[in-house]
Amino acid sequence: MTSAPTRTAPGITSPTQPSTFAAMDQRSRDIFREVVQSYLDTGEPVGSRTISRRGVSLSPASIRNVMSDLADLGLLDAPHISSGRIPTHAGLRMFVDSLLQIGEPADADKQAIEGRLAGSRGKRLEAVLADASELLSGLVGGAGLVTTPTHDGPVRHVEFVRISSEQALAVIVAETGDVENRLLALPPGLPASALVEAGNYLNARMKGRTLSEAREAVTLEIRSRRAALDEATSQLVEDGLAQWSGEDPGRGRSLIVRGRANLLDETGEPQSLDRVRDLFAELERSENLLNILDTARLAEGVRLFIGSENPLFSLSGSAMIVAPYINAERKIVGALGVIGPTRLNYARVIPMVDYTAQVVGRLVGDPSRKGPGSTIRE
């Protein structure tokens, strides 16, 4: 069989196994590629006769010997003694890193992404990101994930607005006019004067500065007791900073998830259903996923997690593809991605996630887009 030209998937940040791949001869690479591709196409264990029918010009016995060697390398496994082979998580990783050909998204996928998100122009930020999450879920057949962005532009105004005896909105207005609201829990009996005092304190120190510039100085001042604030007001100031900046990922930013039910559609076995339910529980505890999505902000391009490579997915046997999105100033402000079975069509899904991140970045920087919260009076 003549091998198709291959290249490592561009922009994929991941661990690699160069020594194992380099040690494989061309025959092993060809058979390995066909096993993985057949599994991704069908989801079924792959036998030697299947590989022979896919164009490998070797006898089934010779193919079985090669597949046995690949299993010894930890790249293939057998679900049952008498069944064919399936790729392990390590095998899928090697396939993506060393053999998968990835290019631009298909024109039809580009049109679907742009067409679906075109209606998001002018919408509030949360609506834009919810549309993106739902889009990924529908196109890929998994769960779509999007984090709300962290903003680090100059601040115009901050304010704490009580909405009940137990809650207040921490509102921050950027120089661009964007408004962010974060819900804060209030201690019992907190006087209205504390909200005014906290807002005045932050306005005096943050106006015209970015969150990252102001946060460290304000936090240090409070914790070293140089700030003339009582304990309740100091805590309110720190909570507001944490919420706006994302320092507290479980509360300071939100995770938008769409298409959880798609994960159930991919499996019918009771054990697999149990694993997916475990994943659902993790989706409800968004802090762990936010931390994983944040790793995309440290990488140039798409990140891929396959099964046991991340503890969050080791039980569910899922894969996650994540890409950062950037604002008009070319700064990474958030991330989006999909969770699905490890049997994803990586050649199609990876560029789709990357392209969706590019489109979302343009929408986030669109001056016609409405801010996420209501305007406040200054």
C-alpha positions as CSV (number, residue, x, y, z in Angstrom):
1,M,0.0,0.0,0.0
2,T,1.3,3.5,-0.9
3,S,1.3,5.7,2.2
4,A,-0.5,9.1,2.0
5,P,1.7,12.0,2.9
6,T,1.4,12.9,6.6
7,R,2.3,15.8,8.8
8,T,1.9,16.5,12.5
9,A,-1.3,18.4,13.3
10,P,-0.4,22.1,13.3
11,G,-1.0,24.1,16.5
12,I,-1.7,21.1,18.7
13,T,-0.1,21.4,22.1
14,S,0.3,18.0,23.5
15,P,2.8,15.4,24.8
16,T,4.4,13.3,22.1
17,Q,6.0,9.9,21.8
18,P,8.7,10.5,19.2
19,S,10.9,7.6,20.2
20,T,8.1,5.0,19.9
21,F,7.0,6.4,16.5
22,A,10.5,6.5,15.2
23,A,11.1,2.9,16.2
24,M,8.1,1.7,14.0
25,D,8.8,0.6,10.5
26,Q,6.6,1.7,7.6
27,R,4.5,-1.5,7.7
28,S,3.7,-1.0,11.3
29,R,2.8,2.6,10.7
30,D,0.5,1.7,7.8
31,I,-1.3,-1.0,9.8
32,F,-1.6,1.2,12.9
33,R,-3.0,4.0,10.8
34,E,-5.6,1.7,9.3
35,V,-6.6,0.3,12.7
36,V,-7.2,3.7,14.2
37,Q,-9.0,5.1,11.1
38,S,-11.3,2.1,11.0
39,Y,-12.1,2.4,14.7
40,L,-12.8,6.1,14.3
41,D,-15.1,5.4,11.4
42,T,-17.1,2.6,13.0
43,G,-16.4,2.5,16.7
44,E,-15.9,-1.3,16.5
45,P,-12.9,-3.4,17.4
46,V,-10.8,-4.0,14.2
47,G,-9.7,-7.4,13.1
48,S,-6.9,-8.4,10.7
49,R,-9.4,-9.2,7.9
50,T,-10.8,-5.7,8.1
51,I,-7.3,-4.3,7.7
52,S,-6.7,-6.6,4.8
53,R,-9.8,-5.3,3.1
54,R,-8.7,-1.7,3.6
55,G,-5.8,-2.3,1.2
56,V,-2.9,-3.6,3.3
57,S,-1.2,-6.2,1.1
58,L,-0.3,-8.6,3.8
59,S,-1.9,-11.9,4.9
60,P,-4.2,-11.7,7.9
61,A,-1.7,-13.7,9.9
62,S,1.1,-11.2,9.2
63,I,-1.3,-8.4,10.1
64,R,-2.2,-10.1,13.4
65,N,1.5,-10.3,14.2
66,V,2.0,-6.6,13.6
67,M,-1.1,-5.8,15.6
68,S,0.2,-7.9,18.5
69,D,3.5,-5.9,18.4
70,L,1.6,-2.7,18.5
71,A,-0.3,-3.9,21.5
72,D,3.0,-4.7,23.2
73,L,4.0,-1.1,22.6
74,G,0.8,0.0,24.4
75,L,-0.8,1.5,21.2
76,L,-3.6,-1.1,20.8
77,D,-5.8,-3.1,23.1
78,A,-8.4,-5.8,22.9
79,P,-11.7,-5.2,24.7
80,H,-12.2,-9.0,24.9
81,I,-9.9,-12.0,24.3
82,S,-11.5,-13.0,21.0
83,S,-12.3,-9.5,19.7
84,G,-10.3,-7.3,17.4
85,R,-8.2,-4.4,18.5
86,I,-8.9,-0.8,19.4
87,P,-6.5,2.0,19.9
88,T,-5.5,2.9,23.5
89,H,-5.5,6.5,24.6
90,A,-1.8,6.5,24.0
91,G,-2.4,5.2,20.5
92,L,-4.9,7.9,19.7
93,R,-2.4,10.5,20.9
94,M,0.3,9.1,18.7
95,F,-2.1,9.0,15.7
96,V,-3.1,12.7,16.2
97,D,0.5,13.8,16.8
98,S,2.3,11.9,14.2
99,L,-0.1,10.7,11.4
100,L,-3.1,12.8,11.3
101,Q,-3.5,15.2,8.4
102,I,-5.2,18.5,9.4
103,G,-5.9,21.4,7.3
104,E,-8.5,24.2,7.1
105,P,-12.2,23.4,7.9
106,A,-14.3,22.3,5.0
107,D,-16.2,25.1,3.3
108,A,-19.5,23.7,4.5
109,D,-18.3,23.7,8.1
110,K,-17.0,27.3,7.7
111,Q,-20.3,28.4,6.3
112,A,-22.2,26.6,9.1
113,I,-20.1,28.3,11.8
114,E,-20.3,31.7,10.3
115,G,-24.0,31.4,9.4
116,R,-24.9,30.3,12.9
117,L,-22.9,33.0,14.6
118,A,-23.8,35.8,12.2
119,G,-27.0,36.2,14.2
120,S,-25.0,36.9,17.3
121,R,-23.8,40.3,16.2
122,G,-25.0,43.0,18.4
123,K,-26.1,40.5,21.1
124,R,-24.9,40.6,24.7
125,L,-21.7,38.7,25.4
126,E,-23.4,35.8,27.3
127,A,-25.7,35.3,24.3
128,V,-22.8,35.2,21.8
129,L,-20.9,32.6,23.9
130,A,-24.1,30.5,24.5
131,D,-24.6,30.5,20.7
132,A,-21.0,29.3,20.2
133,S,-21.4,26.5,22.7
134,E,-24.6,25.3,21.2
135,L,-23.1,25.5,17.7
136,L,-20.1,23.3,18.7
137,S,-22.4,20.9,20.4
138,G,-24.6,20.6,17.2
139,L,-21.8,20.3,14.7
140,V,-19.6,17.9,16.6
141,G,-22.2,15.9,18.4
142,G,-20.7,16.3,21.8
143,A,-20.9,18.9,24.6
144,G,-19.9,22.4,23.7
145,L,-18.0,24.4,26.3
146,V,-17.2,28.2,26.4
147,T,-15.7,30.3,29.2
148,T,-16.7,33.9,29.6
149,P,-13.8,36.1,29.0
150,T,-11.6,37.9,31.5
151,H,-11.3,41.6,30.8
152,D,-8.1,43.5,31.5
153,G,-8.7,46.8,29.9
154,P,-8.7,50.2,31.7
155,V,-11.5,50.6,34.2
156,R,-13.9,53.6,34.1
157,H,-16.2,52.9,37.1
158,V,-17.0,50.2,39.7
159,E,-20.1,49.9,41.9
160,F,-21.8,47.5,44.2
161,V,-25.6,47.4,43.8
162,R,-27.7,45.6,46.4
163,I,-30.4,43.5,44.9
164,S,-31.6,41.8,48.1
165,S,-30.6,41.5,51.8
166,E,-28.3,38.6,50.9
167,Q,-27.0,39.5,47.4
168,A,-25.4,42.4,45.5
169,L,-24.2,42.9,41.9
170,A,-20.5,43.8,41.6
171,V,-20.5,46.0,38.5
172,I,-17.4,47.1,36.6
173,V,-17.5,49.4,33.6
174,A,-14.5,49.4,31.2
175,E,-13.3,52.4,29.2
176,T,-14.6,50.6,26.2
177,G,-18.1,50.8,27.6
178,D,-18.4,47.1,28.3
179,V,-20.2,46.3,31.6
180,E,-19.6,43.2,33.7
181,N,-22.0,42.1,36.5
182,R,-21.0,39.5,39.1
183,L,-23.4,38.2,41.8
184,L,-21.9,38.5,45.3
185,A,-23.2,36.9,48.5
186,L,-23.5,39.5,51.3
187,P,-23.0,38.7,55.0
188,P,-26.1,39.2,57.2
189,G,-26.8,42.7,58.3
190,L,-24.3,44.4,56.0
191,P,-25.2,48.1,56.0
192,A,-25.8,50.0,52.7
193,S,-22.9,52.3,53.6
194,A,-20.5,49.4,53.2
195,L,-21.5,49.0,49.6
196,V,-20.9,52.7,48.9
197,E,-17.7,52.7,50.8
198,A,-16.3,49.7,48.9
199,G,-17.3,51.3,45.6
200,N,-15.6,54.6,46.4
201,Y,-12.5,52.9,47.7
202,L,-12.1,50.9,44.4
203,N,-12.9,53.8,42.2
204,A,-10.2,55.8,43.8
205,R,-7.6,53.1,43.1
206,M,-8.8,51.5,39.9
207,K,-10.1,54.2,37.6
208,G,-7.9,54.3,34.4
209,R,-6.0,51.2,35.5
210,T,-6.5,47.6,34.4
211,L,-7.7,45.0,36.8
212,S,-4.3,43.2,36.8
213,E,-2.6,46.5,37.6
214,A,-4.9,47.4,40.4
215,R,-5.7,44.0,41.9
216,E,-2.3,43.2,43.4
217,A,-1.9,46.7,45.0
218,V,-5.4,46.8,46.4
219,T,-5.1,43.3,47.8
220,L,-1.7,44.0,49.4
221,E,-3.0,47.3,50.9
222,I,-6.0,45.5,52.5
223,R,-4.1,42.6,53.8
224,S,-1.4,44.7,55.3
225,R,-4.1,46.7,57.1
226,R,-3.2,50.0,55.5
227,A,-6.7,50.4,54.1
228,A,-9.1,52.4,56.4
229,L,-11.9,49.8,55.8
230,D,-13.7,47.7,58.3
231,E,-13.5,43.9,58.0
232,A,-16.9,43.5,56.2
233,T,-16.1,46.2,53.6
234,S,-12.6,44.8,53.1
235,Q,-14.0,41.4,52.4
236,L,-16.5,42.9,49.9
237,V,-13.7,44.6,48.0
238,E,-11.7,41.4,47.8
239,D,-14.7,39.4,46.7
240,G,-15.4,41.9,44.0
241,L,-11.8,41.8,42.7
242,A,-11.9,38.0,42.7
243,Q,-15.2,37.9,40.8
244,W,-14.2,40.4,38.1
245,S,-10.7,39.0,37.5
246,G,-11.5,35.3,37.6
247,E,-9.2,34.7,40.6
248,D,-12.0,32.7,42.0
249,P,-12.7,30.5,39.0
250,G,-15.7,28.8,40.5
251,R,-17.5,32.1,40.8
252,G,-15.6,34.8,39.1
253,R,-16.2,33.4,35.6
254,S,-18.8,31.2,34.2
255,L,-18.8,28.1,32.1
256,I,-21.4,27.7,29.4
257,V,-22.2,24.1,28.5
258,R,-24.6,22.9,25.8
259,G,-25.3,19.4,24.5
260,R,-24.8,17.2,27.6
261,A,-27.4,14.8,26.2
262,N,-25.2,14.1,23.2
263,L,-22.7,12.3,25.4
264,L,-25.4,9.8,26.4
265,D,-26.2,9.2,22.7
266,E,-22.7,7.9,22.1
267,T,-23.0,4.9,24.4
268,G,-25.6,2.3,25.4
269,E,-23.6,0.0,27.7
270,P,-24.4,0.3,31.5
271,Q,-20.8,0.8,32.4
272,S,-20.3,3.5,29.8
273,L,-23.5,5.2,31.0
274,D,-22.1,5.2,34.6
275,R,-18.9,6.8,33.3
276,V,-20.8,9.5,31.4
277,R,-22.8,10.2,34.5
278,D,-19.5,10.8,36.4
279,L,-18.6,13.3,33.7
280,F,-22.0,15.0,34.1
281,A,-21.2,15.5,37.7
282,E,-17.9,17.1,36.8
283,L,-19.6,19.4,34.4
284,E,-21.7,20.6,37.3
285,R,-18.5,21.4,39.2
286,S,-17.3,23.9,36.7
287,E,-14.1,24.9,38.5
288,N,-12.2,21.9,37.3
289,L,-13.2,22.4,33.7
290,L,-12.5,26.1,34.0
291,N,-9.0,25.3,35.1
292,I,-8.5,22.9,32.1
293,L,-9.9,25.4,29.7
294,D,-7.5,28.0,31.1
295,T,-4.6,25.9,29.9
296,A,-5.6,26.9,26.4
297,R,-4.8,30.4,27.3
298,L,-1.2,29.4,27.9
299,A,-0.8,27.7,24.6
300,E,-0.5,28.9,21.0
301,G,-3.3,27.0,19.3
302,V,-5.5,24.1,20.0
303,R,-5.1,21.8,23.0
304,L,-6.2,18.2,23.0
305,F,-6.8,15.9,26.0
306,I,-7.5,12.2,25.3
307,G,-9.0,10.0,28.0
308,S,-6.5,9.3,30.8
309,E,-4.2,12.1,29.9
310,N,-6.3,14.2,32.2
311,P,-7.8,12.9,35.5
312,L,-11.1,14.6,34.7
313,F,-11.7,12.3,31.7
314,S,-9.9,9.2,32.9
315,L,-13.1,7.6,34.1
316,S,-15.5,8.7,31.4
317,G,-13.0,7.9,28.6
318,S,-13.8,11.2,26.9
319,A,-11.7,13.5,24.7
320,M,-11.6,17.3,24.9
321,I,-10.5,19.8,22.3
322,V,-9.9,23.4,23.4
323,A,-8.9,26.6,21.6
324,P,-8.4,30.1,23.0
325,Y,-10.2,33.1,21.6
326,I,-8.7,36.6,21.4
327,N,-10.1,40.1,21.5
328,A,-9.5,43.1,19.2
329,E,-6.2,43.8,20.9
330,R,-4.9,40.3,20.1
331,K,-5.1,39.3,23.8
332,I,-6.4,35.8,24.8
333,V,-9.4,36.4,26.9
334,G,-11.2,33.1,27.0
335,A,-11.4,29.6,25.6
336,L,-14.0,27.2,24.0
337,G,-14.1,23.6,23.1
338,V,-15.9,20.3,23.0
339,I,-16.1,17.1,25.0
340,G,-17.0,14.0,23.2
341,P,-16.0,10.3,23.0
342,T,-12.4,9.5,22.2
343,R,-13.7,8.2,18.8
344,L,-14.0,11.8,17.5
345,N,-13.3,12.7,13.9
346,Y,-10.2,14.6,15.0
347,A,-9.3,15.7,11.4
348,R,-12.6,17.6,11.2
349,V,-13.3,18.6,14.8
350,I,-9.9,20.2,15.5
351,P,-10.0,22.8,12.7
352,M,-13.7,23.4,13.5
353,V,-12.9,24.3,17.1
354,D,-10.0,26.5,16.0
355,Y,-12.1,28.3,13.4
356,T,-15.0,28.8,15.8
357,A,-12.6,30.4,18.3
358,Q,-11.5,32.8,15.6
359,V,-15.1,33.8,14.8
360,V,-16.0,34.2,18.4
361,G,-12.9,36.4,18.9
362,R,-14.1,38.7,16.2
363,L,-17.5,38.9,17.7
364,V,-16.2,39.6,21.2
365,G,-14.2,42.5,19.7
366,D,-17.2,43.8,17.6
367,P,-18.0,47.4,18.7
368,S,-21.7,46.8,17.9
369,R,-21.9,44.1,20.5
370,K,-23.8,45.0,23.6
371,G,-22.2,44.7,27.0
372,P,-23.2,41.8,29.3
373,G,-24.9,44.0,31.8
374,S,-27.2,47.0,32.2
375,T,-25.6,50.5,32.1
376,I,-25.2,52.1,35.5
377,R,-25.5,55.8,36.3
378,E,-22.3,57.6,37.2
